[in-house]
Amino acid sequence: MELEPAETPAAPVPRATAVVPTQAEVINSMTHPKAYAWLQRSCKDDKGLVPQEIVDQWRAGGTQKSKLLQTFVRKIYVEGASQHQNCLRLECYVKLRQATRDWATSMQGYEWRTEDELGESGLKWSTILGMF
């Protein structure tokens, strides 16, 4: 019976380091012409393909239009996907953003407070609720 030589432990694999871009990625009509054209077609005649909030942001121009294009390219647009798929992705994004805004608004005033903060603000803990 022949014994196999003991395997030497493999050298440790170096960890990948995060790549930090030196410049922010430029997103505009020149760098992403297909996404820009998609938004322009979808927003120009107000066909009802995209939510009104997006149409208003597109028509506002300037920085709002630029921010919309950046968000669209980074989070929504899938090159080669059908018009319908990109419309649905855009609609979902708008609905999620609105739900997040609504939730954040509804949670205002419900933060944790210390006993000192409660005493300073005149708020009191109900002794009835504390007797469970």
Order of alpha helices (4+ residues) and beta strands (2+ residues): alpha-alpha-alpha-alpha-alpha
